[in-house]
Amino acid sequence: MERGATVIFLEVEPVPASRPRVSRWGTYYGKTYDNFRVKCREALRQFQDTVKHMEQPIECLIEVVAKRPKTSKRDYPRGDVDNFAKGPLDSMTSNGFFWNDDDQIIALAVTKRYAEPDEPVGINITYVESV
């Protein structure tokens, strides 16, 4: 990332996007993912007055810091990285003060890891207008 990048930390428990469900009344996501999106939107409000609205193409880096389960055979969190990125990016778009549409993002890198002891869980997002 270049100088002038915006860096934010959302202190919310990361949840990967669930598969959308379709019924005759419409399309919806699972309750856990819906609750996560609400928490993301609420956490993003604190940055409303401090971030610059971007009109140009954007490069973005997302780091997911997940809570380590009590037992696991894995050294990394469950869930696809693209699904972890979907919620925060959609929430940033719907808030309207970060950018116009997440289709402005021309480069995206997503990583996931377990939190270190005494480290808060959440999502680090770094983004900058592309040159």
SVG drawing of the C-alpha trace seen along z (x, -y; Angstrom):
<svg xmlns="http://www.w3.org/2000/svg" viewBox="-43 -15 47 47">
<polyline fill="none" stroke="black" stroke-width="0.4" points="0.0,0.0 1.1,-3.5 1.3,-6.6 -2.1,-8.2 -3.8,-4.9 -6.8,-4.8 -6.6,-2.2 -9.5,-1.2 -10.1,1.6 -13.6,3.1 -13.7,4.7 -16.4,7.2 -16.2,11.0 -15.5,11.9 -18.1,14.1 -17.8,15.4 -20.8,14.7 -23.3,17.5 -24.9,18.8 -28.0,16.7 -31.3,18.5 -34.1,18.0 -37.8,18.3 -40.9,17.1 -40.7,14.0 -37.2,13.0 -33.5,13.7 -32.0,13.6 -28.9,14.6 -28.6,16.6 -29.2,14.9 -25.6,15.1 -24.3,13.3 -27.2,10.7 -26.2,9.9 -22.6,9.6 -23.5,7.1 -25.5,5.0 -22.5,4.9 -20.2,4.0 -22.4,1.1 -22.6,-0.2 -18.8,0.1 -18.2,-1.8 -20.2,-4.8 -17.4,-5.9 -15.3,-6.6 -17.9,-8.7 -16.3,-12.1 -12.7,-11.0 -12.5,-9.2 -12.4,-10.7 -15.1,-9.6 -13.3,-8.0 -14.5,-8.4 -11.5,-6.7 -10.5,-3.1 -9.4,-1.6 -6.8,0.9 -7.8,2.7 -6.1,5.1 -8.3,6.9 -6.8,8.9 -9.3,11.0 -8.3,11.7 -10.5,14.5 -11.0,15.9 -9.1,19.2 -11.4,22.0 -10.7,24.2 -9.9,27.1 -9.1,27.2 -7.0,29.3 -6.3,26.2 -3.7,23.4 -6.0,21.0 -9.7,20.0 -12.5,21.8 -14.2,20.0 -13.2,18.8 -11.3,15.5 -13.6,14.0 -16.6,14.7 -14.8,12.9 -14.3,9.9 -17.9,9.7 -19.6,8.4 -17.2,5.5 -17.0,4.4 -20.8,4.5 -21.3,2.6 -18.8,-0.1 -20.7,-0.5 -24.1,-0.7 -22.9,-3.3 -22.1,-5.5 -19.3,-7.6 -16.3,-5.4 -17.0,-5.1 -19.8,-4.9 -19.8,-1.2 -17.5,1.7 -17.0,2.3 -14.5,-0.6 -12.1,1.9 -9.7,3.0 -7.3,4.9 -8.1,6.9 -5.9,8.9 -7.5,10.8 -5.7,12.8 -7.1,14.6 -5.4,15.7 -6.2,16.4 -5.7,13.7 -2.7,13.7 -3.3,13.9 -4.7,10.6 -5.2,9.3 -8.7,8.1 -10.5,10.0 -11.8,8.0 -11.1,6.9 -8.2,4.6 -9.0,2.8 -6.5,0.7 -7.4,-1.0 -6.1,-3.7 -7.1,-5.3 -5.3,-3.6 -2.8,-5.8"/>
</svg>
